[in-house]
Amino acid sequence: MQYPRNFELAGTELIKLASGDLVDVPKATPHFRRWAGDRVADTYGNKPVLDSGGSPAFAEILILRAFQQEGWEGVWVDTFRQKFRTECFPVNAVVLPPPQKEILERIREAAGHHSGCWDVFCWKGEDCVWAEAKLHRRDRIRPSQVNWLDAALKIGIGLSSFLVVEWSTEHVIRS
């Protein structure tokens, strides 16, 4: 799988599936800049706001944009508000194309519920990738996300279609 250039792989994330099987999910560790501009009103429960080329954005949007720069299409899967998005400031909602909607529904059916979908869903031709954004030393893969991964693997989606993006920030001093 070809991941974005600025998402150089830094190893793997070892995840234990419900079956007891251990899988090594590819992991990238990009560095993002914190947003130093005006305060953002809606931070989705205090999500860190990052700088996306002079505009505020959440990590999920920066991950999505990195894939888009490499020719992928995709969405941020906003499970908090149950929407698919390509922007966060201002927030928008988009509709998945039918083939991608079908893949998502097959995984949901295999998982037995809607929760646990990974943050960013991208596709290019027949390839698809789910990326999970995790703030370094603060976030961990949740059990519902393990279940989602397990369900996707059971329906034949390859392990290389998953990417843990454990991001960190440089601190910017506000003037």
RADA-V875437 format. One record per residue. RES is the residue in one letter. SS is DSSP state (H for helix, E for strand, C for the rest). D_FIRST is the distance of its C-alpha to the first C-alpha in Angstrom with 2 decimals. Layout:
# RADA-V875437
res | ss | d_first
RES | SS | D_FIRST
RES | SS | D_FIRST
This chain:
# RADA-V875437
res | ss | d_first
M | C | 0.00
Q | C | 3.78
Y | C | 6.23
P | C | 9.87
R | C | 11.84
N | C | 14.35
F | C | 12.14
E | C | 12.08
L | E | 11.18
A | E | 14.62
G | E | 14.28
T | E | 14.05
E | E | 16.30
L | E | 18.32
I | E | 19.19
K | E | 22.00
L | C | 21.92
A | C | 25.30
S | C | 25.49
G | C | 25.55
D | C | 22.28
L | E | 20.26
V | E | 16.48
D | E | 14.45
V | E | 12.18
P | E | 10.01
K | E | 12.40
A | E | 12.92
T | C | 16.58
P | C | 17.44
H | E | 21.11
F | E | 22.74
R | E | 26.36
R | E | 28.79
W | C | 30.63
A | C | 34.06
G | C | 35.52
D | C | 37.72
R | C | 37.28
V | C | 35.22
A | C | 37.21
D | C | 34.66
T | C | 32.15
Y | C | 31.21
G | C | 33.15
N | C | 32.79
K | C | 29.05
P | C | 28.60
V | C | 28.76
L | E | 26.62
D | E | 27.03
S | C | 24.82
G | C | 26.38
G | C | 29.88
S | C | 29.38
P | E | 29.06
A | E | 25.93
F | C | 24.45
A | H | 21.26
E | H | 19.53
I | H | 20.40
L | H | 19.26
I | H | 15.77
L | H | 15.91
R | H | 17.29
A | H | 14.65
F | H | 12.06
Q | H | 14.94
Q | H | 15.58
E | C | 12.26
G | C | 13.41
W | C | 12.21
E | E | 15.08
G | E | 15.75
V | E | 18.40
W | E | 19.65
V | E | 20.80
D | E | 24.23
T | C | 25.36
F | C | 28.47
R | C | 29.87
Q | C | 27.89
K | E | 26.58
F | E | 23.46
R | E | 23.64
T | C | 22.39
E | C | 25.19
C | E | 27.19
F | C | 30.15
P | C | 31.50
V | E | 29.73
N | C | 28.82
A | C | 27.79
V | E | 25.76
V | C | 25.32
L | C | 22.07
P | C | 21.79
P | H | 22.90
P | H | 19.68
Q | H | 17.93
K | H | 21.26
E | H | 21.41
I | H | 18.08
L | H | 19.39
E | H | 22.76
R | H | 21.57
I | H | 19.98
R | H | 23.17
E | H | 25.32
A | H | 23.69
A | H | 23.94
G | C | 27.54
H | C | 27.53
H | C | 26.04
S | C | 25.50
G | C | 22.47
C | C | 19.85
W | C | 17.33
D | C | 18.19
V | E | 15.69
F | E | 14.31
C | E | 12.23
W | E | 11.48
K | E | 10.93
G | C | 12.49
E | C | 11.66
D | E | 8.34
C | E | 9.26
V | E | 8.74
W | E | 11.77
A | E | 12.62
E | E | 15.90
A | E | 18.08
K | E | 20.36
L | E | 23.06
H | C | 23.34
R | C | 26.29
R | C | 27.14
D | C | 24.68
R | C | 23.44
I | C | 21.40
R | C | 24.13
P | H | 25.09
S | H | 24.40
Q | H | 20.74
V | H | 20.56
N | H | 22.19
W | H | 19.71
L | H | 16.75
D | H | 18.96
A | H | 19.88
A | H | 16.37
L | H | 15.61
K | H | 19.04
I | C | 18.45
G | C | 15.47
I | C | 12.43
G | C | 9.92
L | H | 9.82
S | H | 6.08
S | H | 7.21
F | E | 9.54
L | E | 10.09
V | E | 13.62
V | E | 14.81
E | E | 18.04
W | E | 19.78
S | E | 23.17
T | E | 25.75
E | E | 28.30
H | C | 31.70
V | C | 33.46
I | C | 37.26
R | C | 38.75
S | C | 41.67
